[in-house]
Amino acid sequence: MPKAFATPIKLAVFALIVVGLYVLFIHEDRVVLPPGVKAPDEPVQVNIEPLVVYEYDDHQVTAVARFNLQAKVLGRERYRLGNESTLSPIDLVLGWQRMSDQSVVDEISISQYGRWYRWEADTLPISVRDIERCSANMHMIPKNDRVREKLLAVRTGEIVAVEGYLVNVWASGGWTWNTSTTREDTGGGACEIIWVESFEVVETD
């Protein structure tokens, strides 16, 4: 009798494992908010004298500007490999002003890969320049485990508030990772690297 039920039980267990892996690694919860600009302000940046905010083993993180923003999460990508992932486990594509409007975002396809953010649209809902100036891929370095947990739990579509510093990273052996300090750039080196001191979801479903 036990042999008769062996195959169905194995299939059921296998199905549960597949579902669990899908939820854990593939499925991404998304929040769809009503149309309208949800983050009307540009990021606030205040340049400072270089300040070491983190130093451990062979890494040194140096802040170059205070940086705060409220924005819509347009994309999220988890990273586990590479020098950067030691400090920054996740990238967020964030949008503000017109790029925080769901009706605009619905017309744009956004993807992330290899610490890059890409977008495309069949018909532009706003100008290319507005898309470039009002959105960015940002490498998040959490200050502590509590901030890390919040970052990893965020969902695409939520409105978040981020407080921290723009930073440059140095490691022994000559490896460096430098932040952008303007919202006007695109391409390689245009991503912000943020030492995140505070991270909160301010609007969700």
C-alpha positions as CSV (number, residue, x, y, z in Angstrom):
1,M,0.0,0.0,0.0
2,P,2.7,2.6,0.8
3,K,4.3,2.0,-2.6
4,A,1.0,2.9,-4.3
5,F,1.1,6.4,-2.8
6,A,4.9,7.0,-3.2
7,T,4.7,8.6,-6.7
8,P,1.8,11.1,-5.9
9,I,3.5,12.1,-2.7
10,K,6.8,12.7,-4.4
11,L,5.0,14.7,-7.1
12,A,3.2,16.8,-4.5
13,V,6.5,17.5,-2.7
14,F,8.2,18.4,-6.0
15,A,5.4,20.8,-6.9
16,L,5.7,22.5,-3.5
17,I,9.4,22.9,-4.0
18,V,8.9,24.4,-7.4
19,V,6.4,26.8,-6.2
20,G,8.6,27.8,-3.3
21,L,11.6,28.4,-5.6
22,Y,9.4,30.5,-7.9
23,V,8.2,32.7,-5.1
24,L,11.7,33.0,-3.7
25,F,13.7,33.6,-6.8
26,I,11.4,34.5,-9.8
27,H,8.1,35.9,-8.7
28,E,8.2,39.6,-7.9
29,D,5.3,41.3,-6.1
30,R,4.2,44.5,-7.8
31,V,2.2,47.3,-6.5
32,V,0.0,49.3,-9.0
33,L,-0.9,52.7,-7.5
34,P,-3.5,55.0,-9.1
35,P,-2.3,57.5,-11.8
36,G,-0.7,60.7,-10.7
37,V,2.7,62.0,-9.6
38,K,3.5,60.4,-6.2
39,A,7.0,61.9,-5.7
40,P,6.9,65.5,-6.9
41,D,10.3,66.6,-5.7
42,E,13.8,66.1,-7.1
43,P,16.4,64.3,-4.9
44,V,18.1,66.6,-2.5
45,Q,21.9,66.5,-2.6
46,V,24.2,68.5,-0.4
47,N,27.9,68.1,-1.1
48,I,30.2,67.6,1.9
49,E,33.9,67.2,2.6
50,P,34.8,63.5,2.2
51,L,33.7,61.5,5.2
52,V,34.5,57.8,5.9
53,V,31.2,56.2,6.9
54,Y,32.3,52.5,6.9
55,E,35.7,50.8,7.1
56,Y,36.1,47.1,7.6
57,D,38.7,44.5,6.5
58,D,39.7,45.7,3.0
59,H,36.7,48.0,2.2
60,Q,36.4,51.7,2.8
61,V,33.2,53.6,2.0
62,T,33.6,57.4,1.8
63,A,30.7,59.8,1.6
64,V,30.9,62.8,-0.7
65,A,27.3,64.2,-0.4
66,R,24.3,64.0,1.8
67,F,21.4,62.5,-0.3
68,N,17.7,62.2,0.3
69,L,14.8,61.4,-2.0
70,Q,11.3,60.2,-2.2
71,A,10.6,58.1,-5.3
72,K,8.7,55.3,-6.9
73,V,10.3,51.9,-7.2
74,L,10.4,51.2,-10.9
75,G,12.5,48.0,-10.6
76,R,14.5,45.9,-8.2
77,E,17.3,43.5,-8.8
78,R,19.0,41.3,-6.2
79,Y,22.7,40.6,-6.5
80,R,24.8,37.9,-4.8
81,L,28.0,37.7,-6.9
82,G,30.8,40.1,-7.6
83,N,32.8,42.5,-5.5
84,E,29.9,45.0,-5.3
85,S,27.4,42.5,-3.8
86,T,29.6,42.2,-0.6
87,L,28.3,45.7,0.3
88,S,25.3,46.3,-2.0
89,P,22.9,43.3,-2.2
90,I,20.3,45.1,-4.3
91,D,19.8,47.8,-6.9
92,L,16.6,49.9,-7.1
93,V,15.5,51.8,-10.2
94,L,13.8,54.9,-8.7
95,G,11.6,57.5,-10.4
96,W,10.5,60.9,-9.3
97,Q,8.4,63.7,-10.7
98,R,6.7,62.4,-13.9
99,M,8.5,59.1,-13.6
100,S,6.5,58.5,-10.4
101,D,3.2,58.6,-12.3
102,Q,1.8,55.1,-12.9
103,S,0.2,56.2,-16.1
104,V,3.6,57.2,-17.5
105,V,5.4,54.1,-16.1
106,D,2.8,51.8,-17.7
107,E,4.0,52.9,-21.1
108,I,7.7,52.1,-20.4
109,S,9.4,48.7,-20.2
110,I,12.1,48.7,-17.6
111,S,14.8,46.0,-17.1
112,Q,17.9,45.5,-15.0
113,Y,21.0,43.4,-15.6
114,G,24.6,43.5,-14.5
115,R,24.1,46.6,-12.4
116,W,22.6,48.5,-15.3
117,Y,19.1,49.9,-15.9
118,R,17.5,49.9,-19.3
119,W,14.2,51.2,-20.6
120,E,12.3,51.1,-23.8
121,A,8.9,52.3,-25.1
122,D,6.9,51.9,-28.3
123,T,5.4,55.3,-27.9
124,L,7.1,57.9,-25.6
125,P,4.7,59.1,-22.8
126,I,7.2,61.9,-21.9
127,S,10.4,63.1,-23.5
128,V,13.6,61.0,-23.4
129,R,15.3,63.7,-21.4
130,D,12.5,63.6,-18.7
131,I,12.9,59.9,-18.5
132,E,16.6,60.2,-18.1
133,R,16.5,63.1,-15.6
134,C,13.7,61.7,-13.5
135,S,14.9,58.1,-13.0
136,A,18.1,56.3,-12.1
137,N,19.5,53.0,-11.1
138,M,20.8,53.2,-7.6
139,H,23.2,50.8,-5.8
140,M,22.0,50.4,-2.2
141,I,24.5,49.8,0.6
142,P,22.5,49.3,3.8
143,K,23.9,50.8,7.0
144,N,22.8,47.8,9.1
145,D,20.7,44.6,9.1
146,R,17.5,46.4,9.8
147,V,17.9,48.6,6.7
148,R,19.0,45.6,4.7
149,E,15.8,43.7,5.5
150,K,13.6,46.7,4.5
151,L,15.5,47.1,1.2
152,L,15.2,43.4,0.3
153,A,11.4,43.4,1.2
154,V,10.5,46.4,-1.0
155,R,8.1,45.8,-3.9
156,T,8.1,47.4,-7.4
157,G,5.6,50.2,-7.5
158,E,5.9,51.3,-3.9
159,I,6.8,54.9,-2.9
160,V,9.8,55.0,-0.7
161,A,11.8,57.5,1.3
162,V,15.6,57.1,1.3
163,E,18.1,59.0,3.5
164,G,21.8,58.6,3.4
165,Y,25.0,59.5,1.5
166,L,26.4,59.3,-2.0
167,V,29.6,57.3,-1.6
168,N,32.7,56.1,-3.2
169,V,34.1,52.6,-2.4
170,W,37.7,51.5,-2.2
171,A,39.1,48.0,-1.6
172,S,42.6,46.7,-1.3
173,G,44.1,45.6,-4.6
174,G,43.0,48.9,-6.3
175,W,39.3,48.1,-6.8
176,T,37.1,51.2,-6.8
177,W,33.4,51.9,-7.2
178,N,32.5,55.6,-7.6
179,T,29.1,57.2,-7.4
180,S,27.5,59.6,-9.8
181,T,26.9,63.0,-8.3
182,T,24.5,64.4,-10.9
183,R,21.1,63.4,-12.3
184,E,22.1,64.7,-15.7
185,D,24.3,61.8,-16.8
186,T,23.6,58.5,-18.5
187,G,25.5,55.4,-19.4
188,G,28.5,53.9,-17.6
189,G,29.2,55.6,-14.3
190,A,25.8,57.2,-14.1
191,C,24.4,55.2,-11.2
192,E,24.3,56.5,-7.7
193,I,25.9,54.5,-4.9
194,I,24.0,55.2,-1.7
195,W,25.0,54.5,1.9
196,V,21.4,54.0,3.2
197,E,20.9,55.2,6.7
198,S,17.1,55.2,6.6
199,F,14.7,53.4,4.2
200,E,10.9,53.5,4.6
201,V,7.9,52.7,2.4
202,V,5.6,55.7,2.5
203,E,2.9,54.5,0.1
204,T,1.8,51.0,-0.9
205,D,-1.4,49.1,-1.8
